[in-house]
C-alpha cells in the first residue's frame, strides 16, 4: 500500500532559514512542498523517509536564496492493482460507492463492480445488495454511510491538473457586453471542471469482499449452527442429557 519513491529536486532555501542546518532546512522545505500532494504517476506523498545525497549549494544572481540539488526517498501511498484494502463508505451515488481511507477519499467502486444483483435506493441514497436466499426470496443488504468495507483495487487513474494554457478563446471573445460577459462567465465555469489528480477504482464483486458486517453475521450464524449440531450429537450419545 505504501512504497518508497526515490526523487530528485532542486530545493530553494530562503535567507531567513540560513540559521538552520542545511539538512534540517532541506527536510522542512521538501515536506512543505510535497506532503499531502499527488505527484503524477507516482502517488500521494505522505512523509520524507531520508535524504540520500546533497550537492553543493549555489546562489543565483538576483536571488539571495540558496539552491541545492537533493536526492531523497519519500513515502508514497500507491497500492498495487489487486491489493485488498479496508475503508469506510463516504457516500453513495448512482455512479457507485465512494470510499474513504481517512487520509485519502478519492476511491470509487462503480456500480458494475458491486455484488450482483445490486440496486440503488433513492430514498436511502444507498446501494443495496439483493442477496438471494435458498427459498428463492431476496434479502436486502444495505451499503450505509460509515460502514467498514473491504474492496480490491482494480485500477488507478492519474490526471494532470496543472494549468496547460490560457482560457479558451471562445470565452475571451464573449466579453464584449454585459450580456455576453455573463454568458462567458457561465461558459468558463462549465469549462473549469474539477479534476482529481489521483483516483482509485475498486471492486467488491467476489466472495469475502464488501461490507464487513455481511460476512461477520454470516460467520456468527455458521458458528451457531455448528454449536447446535454439536449439542444435538452429544444428546444422541447420552452426554449432556439429564434424568430426574
N, C-alpha and C positions, 0 to 999 in steps of 0.2 A: 504494500500500500504506500509506503514511503520509500523513496530512493535518494541516493546521493548523486547530485549533478555537479560535475566539475565545470566551472565557469571562469571567464576572464573578463575583466572590466578595467577601465581607466578611472580611478577614483579621485575625485576632486576634494581636497581638504581646505576649507576656508581658513583665513589667517587667525580668526578667533579660536580655532581649535589647535593652534600650534603648541599650546602649553601641554597638550596631552601627548602620550607616547604614540608614535606613528601607528603601531599595530592596533591600539585601542581606538584611535580616531578612524582608522580604516574600517574596523569592525562596526562601529556606530554608523558610519556612512553607508556601508553595504546593507545593514539591516534596515536603515531608514528608507533606502532606495528599493529594496526587494521584498521585505516582509509583507506577507498577505497580498502579494501581487502575482499575477499569472504571466509566465513567460511563454511565448508562442512555441508550441511543440516541445515544451519542457515540463510544465505543470504549475501547480500552485506552490509558491515559495513559502516555507514555514520558518526556518531559522538557519543561521550560519553555523556550519559544523566546524570548520577550521580554515586557516589561511595556509595555502601550500607554498606560495612564494611571493616576495615583494621585489619589484625592480626599483632602480634609483628614481627618486622624485625629481620632478623638474618644475620650474616656474616659467610660465609662458609670458611673453611681452604683453603688457597691458592688463595682466591678471595677477593679482597678488597671491592667489591660492596656489597650492602645490598639486601636481598631478602625478599619480603613481599607478603604474600598471600592476594589477593584482591578479593572481591565480588562486582561486579558493573553491571550497566544496560547500554546497548548500543542500539542506534537507528539503526535499520537494515531495508534495503529495501528487502521486500519479499511479493509481492502481492499475495493474496489468489486466488486460482483457481476460475474462474467465475467473477473476478473483471474486470471492463471495464476501460481501460486506453487510453490516447491520446498521441501519439508521432508523430515523423516525419519520412518519408521514407528516409532511408540512402542510399539504393541501391536495385536493383532487380537482381535476377539471376534465372536460371531455377529451382533452389531449392525452390524459393518463394520470398517473400518481406521481406527485412531486415529493421528493425525499430530501431530508437534511441529515448531515453527519454532525451538526453542531458548529463546526468551523467551515463547512462547505455545503452550500444549498443548491447548487445547480445540477441536480440529479433528477432525471425523468425516467419513469417506467411507462412507456407508451401502452395504450390500450391493447394493442396487438400482442404485447409481451406479458399480459396478465394471465392468471389462471383461467382456463376455458371451461364453461362459458361464464363471462362476466358482463355486467350491465352497469350503466351509470345512473344512480338515483338522484334525480334533480332536487327532490325535497331535502334529502340529507346531504347533498353535494358530496357524495362518496361513491366509490366503486364497490360493487357487490359481487362476490364470487357465488354463483348458484351451484353449491356443492350437491352432486347427485347422491341420493340415498338408495339403499338396497330395494326399497319398495317402489322405486320409480319417482318418488317425490324429490323436491329440491329444498335444501336448507341454505338460507341466505347468510353469508359470512361477510360482514362489512369491513371495509378498509377505512377506519376512522382516523381523524387527525390526532397525532400524538402517539399512535400505536407503533411499537417497535416492529420493524420489517426487515427481513433478510432477503437480499437480492444478489444476482450475479451481474458483474459488469460485462456488457455485450459490445459496447462501442464507446469511443471517446471522440469528441468534436472540438477542435481548436479553430478559433476565428479571429482574424485580425481586426482589432478595434481602434487602432491608431488612425488619426486623420490621414486620408490619402490624397487630398486635394481641396481646392476651394469649393464653395457651394455650387450647385448646379446652375448653369447659365440661364435656364428657364426661370428659376426662382428670382434671379437678379433682374431679368428683363421685365418682370411683372411689377416692379416697384415704382411705376410712373405716377399713379394717382393713389388716393386714399383707398378706393375700392380695390384696385389691383394690388395695393400693398397688403391688405387683409388676406387676399387670395394667396399672395406669395408666402405670407406667414404660415397659413394653413398648409400650403404645399411643402414648405421647408420642414414643418413639424412632422408631416407624414413621412418625409424622406429620411428624417433622423430616427431610424428605428433603433430600439435598444438592442445592442448586440451583447451576447455572452461570450467572453473570451475562451472559456473552458467549460464544457458540458459533458456529463457522463450519462450514457444511456444504459439502463439496466433491464433485467428481465426476471420474472418470478414464475414463469410457466413451466415449472418442473417440481417434482416432489421434494418436500422439505424446505422450499422457499416460500416467502410470503409473510403475512403477519404471524409473529411468533406465537401468539395465543392460540391460533388454529391448531398448531402441532402440539403445544403444551397440553391442551384439552384432550386431544386425541391420545397422547401418551398416558394421561391420567386415566382415561376410560379403559385403555388396554391393560394398565396395571390393576385396575379394579376388577376387570373380567378375570385376570389371572388369579387374583386372590379369591374370588368367588369359586372358581374351578378347583383351587387347592382345598378350600374348606369343604366343598362337596366330595372330593376324593377322600378326605380324612373321615368324613361322616360315613362313607361307604365301608371303610376299613374298620370302623368301630372306634376311631380315635376322635376325641372331641365330643363324643355323644355322652349324654348324662342320663342315668336312670334313677328314678326315685323309688 
